[in-house]
């Protein structure tokens, strides 16, 4: 589960990495220079920050494909939603509070880059320890919604305050099949009426 949380954290920063690439990349004056090893070596040395951001961006995409693959796997028995609260605003809080201010860093200063790296690591640790990976703005862009629900599970077990990530709109009395992402965070999808 820690691996999934790390991948979702990096995925949550894909916009930041994309902005950093746009801000810091230095394109070659002559594209033919990239036909030689020396040309590539110079390009990479001049764009260290962009290259590192690109690697993390690719890792975030890889994490998305892994997450999406896992979501298509087997799910647990459905549960019935007793009450539901839409908490989609948490996507915007993460984006406005953490991602957007980081774009204003001075990417040409080594000190600022060290501070930015440390800040991203500390944010990641907090993000993982507090289970805030569900407030991922990238998931919102990919069509996920966030809900807080109370539900009746098998054996009439009641669970309250569960966080649900879902691509569909969730309402009271819906039946949801789910995959447990964490103790209180689930990916869920509606069960067709014919199925149950």
C-alpha positions in Angstrom: 0.0 0.0 0.0 2.9 2.4 0.6 4.1 2.0 -3.0 0.6 2.9 -4.2 0.5 6.0 -2.0 4.0 7.1 -3.2 2.9 6.6 -6.8 -0.3 8.6 -6.3 1.7 11.3 -4.5 4.0 11.7 -7.5 1.0 11.5 -9.8 -0.6 14.4 -7.8 2.4 16.5 -8.7 2.4 15.9 -12.5 1.1 19.4 -13.2 4.0 20.8 -11.1 6.6 18.7 -13.0 5.0 19.8 -16.3 5.2 23.5 -15.3 8.8 23.1 -14.1 9.7 21.6 -17.5 8.1 24.6 -19.3 9.8 27.1 -17.0 13.3 25.6 -17.1 13.9 23.9 -20.4 16.5 25.3 -22.7 16.0 24.2 -26.3 19.0 23.8 -28.5 19.7 26.6 -31.0 20.3 24.0 -33.7 18.3 20.8 -33.6 21.0 19.0 -35.6 23.3 19.2 -32.6 21.1 16.5 -31.0 22.3 14.1 -33.6 25.6 13.7 -31.8 26.5 12.3 -28.3 28.2 15.6 -27.4 25.1 17.5 -28.4 22.9 15.3 -26.2 25.4 15.6 -23.3 25.3 19.4 -23.5 21.5 19.4 -23.8 21.2 17.2 -20.7 23.7 19.3 -18.7 21.8 22.5 -19.5 18.5 20.9 -18.5 19.1 18.9 -15.4 16.0 20.2 -13.6 13.8 19.6 -16.7 15.2 16.1 -17.1 14.6 15.2 -13.5 11.0 16.7 -13.7 10.4 14.7 -16.9 11.6 11.4 -15.2 9.1 12.1 -12.3 6.4 12.9 -14.8 7.0 9.6 -16.5 6.9 7.8 -13.2 3.6 9.5 -12.3 2.2 8.2 -15.6 3.5 4.8 -14.9 1.9 5.0 -11.4 -1.4 6.0 -13.0 -1.4 2.9 -15.3 -0.6 0.6 -12.4 -3.3 2.2 -10.3 -5.8 1.9 -13.2 -4.8 -1.7 -13.8 -5.4 -2.6 -10.1 -8.8 -0.9 -10.2 -9.9 -3.1 -13.0 -9.1 -6.2 -10.9 -11.4 -8.1 -8.6 -13.6 -6.2 -6.1 -15.1 -7.1 -2.8 -18.8 -7.8 -2.2 -21.0 -4.8 -2.7 -22.2 -2.6 0.2 -25.2 -0.3 0.4 -24.6 3.5 0.9 -26.6 4.8 3.9 -25.4 8.4 3.7 -23.2 10.3 1.3 -21.3 13.7 1.4 -19.6 15.1 -1.7 -16.1 16.3 -0.7 -14.6 17.1 -4.1 -13.4 20.5 -2.8 -10.4 18.6 -1.3 -8.9 18.3 -4.8 -8.7 22.1 -5.1 -7.3 22.6 -1.6 -4.3 20.4 -2.5 -3.7 22.1 -5.8 -4.1 25.6 -4.5 -2.1 25.0 -1.2 0.8 22.9 -2.4 1.2 22.7 -6.2 0.7 26.3 -7.4 2.9 28.1 -4.9 5.8 25.7 -5.8 5.9 27.0 -9.4 7.2 30.4 -8.1 10.5 28.9 -6.9 13.8 30.1 -8.4 14.9 27.1 -10.4 18.3 28.6 -11.3 19.4 28.7 -7.6 20.9 25.5 -6.1 19.7 26.6 -2.7 16.1 26.9 -3.9 16.3 23.6 -5.6 17.5 21.9 -2.4 14.7 23.6 -0.5 12.1 22.5 -3.1 13.4 18.9 -3.1 13.3 18.8 0.8 9.8 20.4 0.7 8.5 17.8 -1.8 9.9 15.0 0.4 8.4 16.4 3.5 5.0 16.9 1.8 5.2 13.4 0.5 5.8 11.9 4.0 2.9 14.0 5.4 0.7 13.0 2.4 1.4 9.3 3.0 1.2 9.4 6.8 -2.1 11.3 6.8 -3.7 9.2 4.0 -4.4 12.3 2.0 -3.6 10.6 -1.3 -7.2 10.6 -2.2 -7.2 14.5 -2.5 -5.1 14.1 -5.7 -5.9 16.8 -8.2 -4.7 14.6 -11.0 -7.4 12.1 -10.1 -10.0 14.9 -10.4 -8.7 15.7 -13.9 -9.0 11.9 -14.7 -12.7 11.9 -13.7 -12.6 10.7 -10.1 -14.9 12.2 -7.5 -14.5 12.1 -3.7 -17.2 11.1 -1.3 -17.5 10.5 2.5 -20.0 7.7 3.1 -21.5 5.5 5.7 -22.3 2.1 4.5 -23.8 -1.3 5.4 -21.4 -4.1 4.5 -21.7 -7.9 4.6 -22.9 -9.4 7.8 -24.7 -6.0 8.4 -21.5 -4.4 9.5 -21.8 -0.6 9.5 -18.7 1.5 8.5 -18.9 5.3 9.0 -16.7 8.0 7.5 -15.3 6.0 4.6 -13.7 8.0 1.8 -14.8 6.8 -1.6 -13.0 7.5 -4.9 -15.4 6.9 -7.8 -15.8 7.8 -11.4 -19.6 7.8 -11.1 -21.9 9.9 -9.0 -22.7 8.2 -5.7 -26.1 8.6 -4.0 -27.8 7.3 -1.0 -29.0 3.6 -1.3 -26.6 2.9 -4.2 -24.8 -0.4 -4.1 -21.1 -0.2 -4.6 -18.5 -2.8 -5.2 -15.1 -1.7 -4.0 -11.4 -2.2 -3.7 -9.8 -1.3 -0.4 -7.0 1.3 -1.0 -6.4 1.9 2.7 -8.2 1.2 6.0 -10.7 3.9 5.4 -10.2 4.8 1.7 -11.8 2.7 -1.1 -12.2 2.9 -4.8 -15.8 2.1 -5.6 -18.1 1.6 -8.6 -21.8 1.2 -8.8 -23.3 -2.2 -9.1 -25.8 -2.6 -11.9 -29.4 -3.2 -10.7 -29.5 -6.5 -12.4 -26.4 -7.7 -10.4 -27.7 -6.8 -7.1 
